[in-house]
Amino acid sequence: MNTVRALIAFVLLLVCCGSDCDPPVYLDEGLHVTVDGITLHPGVLPAAISADDTVEDATLLPEAVDQWNEWLSGDGVDRTVLVVAEPGETPRVTASVGYVPAPDWGEEFADGSSAEPLGIAYIDFAEDGEMLGAEIVISSDIAYDRDTVLQVLLHEVGHGFFGLADDPGPPQTVDLRSVMSSPMDPLGVLTDHDFAIIVPYLP
């Protein structure tokens, strides 16, 4: 099976919007579509995640896993979709804290806005878009702030396991309160729209 690698960065956008801006609209992007037109989608679940020793807070990974399992039990079905990898087990997704390069945004932010990357997911997927694995890196620049690290980890797990796309937040759209919002919403949760997309793939 041939695999492909994609890169999805999570950023904090610093934007300005004058009186000439169009009013925001509601927009939830759903699953990520690559530049080649491949729509990513979850692979076999449940699946495991691990963290290396750069993630010094041992409680972060279990908390992120528990939160995603709670969100994915949103229809009243108790699900264990994600687990923390046992020692010696090969995880589907790995997480670390380190350097996150600023992507080349090209024309995307031609309005003068700037971007500070908070995390990035290097994703491996099959030619049909099935998610096969991912490496998540959380920026060491924010490692001192546990709440922000956790929210970035929750966001990147949405990319790394489920193939969810970034949902644009203000000023592009109204505030979705989405964990997949970029710029980051510190109170973001899984939206009903994203849950409906993921649920057909759940065990």
C-alpha positions, -999 to 999 in steps of 0.1 A, spaced: 0 0 0 14 33 -10 14 60 17 15 98 14 25 124 39 7 156 45 15 185 69 -12 203 88 -2 232 110 -22 247 138 -16 284 142 -26 313 163 -35 341 139 -29 377 147 -53 396 124 -68 430 119 -101 437 102 -113 472 92 -147 484 81 -141 470 46 -143 433 58 -171 411 47 -194 399 75 -184 365 89 -203 334 79 -207 300 95 -181 275 80 -172 241 92 -147 225 69 -152 188 79 -125 164 67 -92 176 53 -88 176 16 -51 175 4 -37 196 -24 -41 165 -46 -78 164 -39 -77 133 -16 -102 135 13 -87 121 45 -108 98 67 -103 78 99 -85 45 97 -91 14 119 -102 23 154 -96 20 183 -60 32 180 -31 41 203 -11 73 209 22 77 227 44 107 238 82 109 239 101 123 268 99 158 255 63 158 268 72 162 305 37 163 319 26 126 320 -10 136 326 -15 154 293 -18 124 270 -43 105 292 -64 137 296 -65 143 259 -74 106 252 -102 107 278 -116 140 264 -117 126 229 -134 94 241 -159 115 260 -167 136 229 -170 105 207 -195 90 232 -217 120 225 -246 100 211 -250 80 243 -228 51 232 -199 46 256 -168 43 233 -131 38 238 -118 50 205 -83 62 215 -60 47 241 -26 55 255 -1 30 240 13 4 264 51 1 267 64 -19 237 32 -12 217 35 5 184 13 36 184 -5 50 154 2 86 165 32 100 185 34 133 202 63 155 212 72 190 221 98 208 199 104 232 171 74 239 148 84 255 116 63 283 101 47 270 70 49 289 37 14 304 36 18 319 1 -13 339 -8 -35 325 20 -29 355 43 -25 383 17 -47 405 39 -16 413 60 -24 389 89 5 369 105 7 334 119 25 319 149 25 281 147 14 263 178 16 228 166 19 206 135 8 172 124 28 152 99 2 127 86 7 94 67 -23 82 47 -32 57 20 -40 67 -15 -77 64 -7 -73 89 22 -73 64 51 -54 77 80 -24 54 88 -3 74 113 9 108 124 36 126 142 24 155 163 47 183 174 36 209 199 56 241 199 82 244 227 74 281 227 41 274 245 53 244 266 51 265 298 13 269 295 -4 235 302 -39 247 292 -26 258 258 -5 227 253 -36 205 260 -58 224 236 -32 222 209 -28 185 215 -66 180 213 -66 199 180 -37 179 165 -53 146 176 -83 157 155 -60 159 125 -38 129 133 -65 102 140 -96 115 122 -84 137 93 -104 167 104 -96 200 87 -91 233 104 -123 253 109 -116 289 103 -125 311 132 -130 349 134 -127 370 114 -133 345 86 -163 330 102 -185 332 133 -171 316 165 -177 279 162 -164 270 196 -146 242 177 -116 223 189 -106 223 152 -108 261 150 -77 280 137 -71 305 152 -73 285 185 -104 287 206 -92 280 242 -127 267 250 -131 247 218 -149 214 217 -159 188 191 -187 202 170 -219 183 162 -209 186 125 -175 170 130 -190 143 153 -215 134 126 -186 131 101 -166 108 124 -193 86 138 -196 62 107 -160 53 113 -163 46 150 -163 11 165 
